[in-house]
Amino acid sequence: MKTLGLILFLLSLTLVAASNKAEDIRNDVSTEQIKSQASQLTRSPIITKSSQGIVAPVVLKDDIAVLDAQGNLYLLDNENLSDLKWKLNLPTKKYIRASLLYQYDYIFCTIENVVYKIDPEKGKIIWQKELKAPVRGEVAILNDVLIALTIDNYLYAISVKDSSLAWSYQGSQVEFTKLNSTSPVVNNDIIVVPFSSGDIAAFNEYGEKLWEHKLPTSDFLDHPFTDVISTPRIQGGKVIVTNGSGIFALKLNSGDEIWLQTLNVKAVSEANENSLFIITDDSKVIALDLLNGQSIWTLELTKIDNSTYLNEPVFVQNKLFITTNQGMLMKIDPSAGTIEKVNSIPKGTYHSLVSSDSSFYITTNGGGLFKIRNLYE
């Protein structure tokens, strides 16, 4: 039944590619693109029913760190998912917000309002820092400073060495905030922060505000519709941000607007040299030119119902990958906007693919941790 449902879905996919002359090319997706992924899936026997499909695992040098639904952190050998190196309990009740980051040879984990620095060699907590409100999205690190944005629009800069507070900043307070996972990002010693008020601000590592930009909105109310939808992407001196009114490109060094497109954006990929890829609310995948924001091609996925969640696109080794919570993985040619292959994967994944060399990893809601191989073939 699962394979049949996948086939029926693929038969309903339609590709709409726009050339520079605005000529449409329409192709049917062939059922030959369907590939069974069962023989290329490896499931970890360590984390099964306690797994969660929201917080993406992180890959270390030779290992993978995974957080389960009860706040237990595991370190597994990424070549042998049966090899448990350690398990660390991070005291918590059921959580809504959490994240993992591996940087500077340490694991940084957030669960609600607590930030942990963890030694991956020993599986021990080096320090933990309790904040006033839950952390929104993921943390970022600039030099020796960890940056955390909380849901009440407080920005914290914490010493990576000893968790002391280096500086903080209070953004505009809002009455409502969406349950999304937008995060601060770092580029060229600049911290770019998406506040839930719709303000985008840039700071240096010492807390000096470099610029601030209020995203425009076409909604008749100011809140909560001004909320930034996706984590900013930075490429070529541009900051790409989205809200309920569209997608915007700002200058990294000044915050000045370069271009905007009025699209209902749901998710945005990391940018490559010349383009980035977005998913819209009406289940379209669109490639945008970073220079001017114009559409390069559009891939329209029809027959997507409200129960299907399209995860953030991932650009790896010149291929674009998109997963869904309903057990589908699509490999897309990023230059042509054509689907090259569709694989059946376990259901219950609500995060983008995590890559390591030739393998990928996903966690599922109650289904376990999986390693996927040979996606480039």
Stockholm file with secondary structure:
# STOCKHOLM 1.0

chainA/1-377         MKTLGLILFLLSLTLVAASNKAEDIRNDVSTEQIKSQASQLTRSPIITKSSQGIVAPVVLKDDIAVLDAQGNLYLLDNENLSDLKWKLNLPTKKYIRASLLYQYDYIFCTIENVVYKIDPEKGKIIWQKELKAPVRGEVAILNDVLIALTIDNYLYAISVKDSSLAWSYQGSQVEFTKLNSTSPVVNNDIIVVPFSSGDIAAFNEYGEKLWEHKLPTSDFLDHPFTDVISTPRIQGGKVIVTNGSGIFALKLNSGDEIWLQTLNVKAVSEANENSLFIITDDSKVIALDLLNGQSIWTLELTKIDNSTYLNEPVFVQNKLFITTNQGMLMKIDPSAGTIEKVNSIPKGTYHSLVSSDSSFYITTNGGGLFKIRNLYE
#=GR chainA/1-377 SS CHHHHHHHHHHTCEEEEECTTCCEEEEECCGGGEECCGGGEEECSSSSTTCCSSSCCEECSSEEEEECTTSEEEEEESSCTTCEEEEEECCCSSCSCEEEEEETTEEEEEETTEEEEEETTTTEEEEEEECSSCBCSCCEEETTEEEEEBTTSEEEEEETTTCCEEEEEECCCCSCCCSCCCCCEEETTEEEEECTTSEEEEECTTSCEEEEEECCCCSSSSTTTTCCCSCCEEETTEEEEEETTEEEEEETTTCCEEEEECCCEEEECCCCSSEEEEEETTSEEEEEETTTCCEEEEEECCSCCTTCCBCCCEEETTEEEEEETTTEEEEEETTTTEEEEEEECCSCCCSCCEEETTEEEEEETTTEEEEEECTTC
#=GC SS_cons         CHHHHHHHHHHTCEEEEECTTCCEEEEECCGGGEECCGGGEEECSSSSTTCCSSSCCEECSSEEEEECTTSEEEEEESSCTTCEEEEEECCCSSCSCEEEEEETTEEEEEETTEEEEEETTTTEEEEEEECSSCBCSCCEEETTEEEEEBTTSEEEEEETTTCCEEEEEECCCCSCCCSCCCCCEEETTEEEEECTTSEEEEECTTSCEEEEEECCCCSSSSTTTTCCCSCCEEETTEEEEEETTEEEEEETTTCCEEEEECCCEEEECCCCSSEEEEEETTSEEEEEETTTCCEEEEEECCSCCTTCCBCCCEEETTEEEEEETTTEEEEEETTTTEEEEEEECCSCCCSCCEEETTEEEEEETTTEEEEEECTTC
//
